[in-house]
């Protein structure tokens, strides 16, 4: 299966036309390159896929962190690394109660540089457990953003722990636009990625309620593919193409911000400083 996935992704890369200077660049704010993706799609092929899709930059994490470091070494002009607090994908479910996660995060932070911790899965009152609290303390110490796959309750609890936190809300919490608006209005440093959701646009146009949100908060959204399994990698070019279609229906300055300028503003300078 993994060989087939790699072959499919390489085949897709072979016929995708590289983005021209006139095409909207993409900052993909939700890319995973975990161990099984590394095995099926080597770093050189993964980097080629990102380039041919016109991805200007990608916020990359992995389970474990080795995948991120390998892709960073192959494509340092594209990859901006974040630290996922998972040693394996199995940590997704139980990491909030596993003290070993703290040791792992501390070890990686001592060895490498990152712009964020995440993407991590955290819901409700679990945000107040000792392990997530320590992760927030480490993010504060190292000046890192938090990339949270969380419900609104957990996001609020994270801000209660650290009022100055900068949070990238994965998938915009899978919340309805009215709830997203409420959260963005309440927390000025909250930003949302739109990864793995399609309700915000169809037929090359943003949905009306989302369009209003993008116009009101043009500097608070980013696009993302979410390559959470290897099979998702072959969607990177298709997702970039689809994103350009609906972004083109927005005012040009808003489209550029959501497509890549917000990501560059949030992470580009931060990464340049850390390197």
Buried (B, 14 or more C-beta within 10 A) or exposed (E): EBEEBBEBBBEBBEEBEEBEEEBBBBBBBBBBBBBBBBBBBBBEBBBBBBBBBBBBBBBBBBBBBEBBBBBBEBBEEBBBBBBBBBBEBEBBEEBBEBEEBBEBBEEBBEEBBBBBBBBBBBBEEBBBBEBBBBBBEBBBEBEBBBBBBBBBBBBBBBBEBBEEBBBBBBBBBBBEBEBBBEBBEEBEEBBBBBBBBEEBBEEEBBBEBBBEBBEEBBEBBBBBBBBBBBBBBBBBBEBBBBBBEBBEEBEEEBBBBBBBBBBBBBBBEBBEEBE
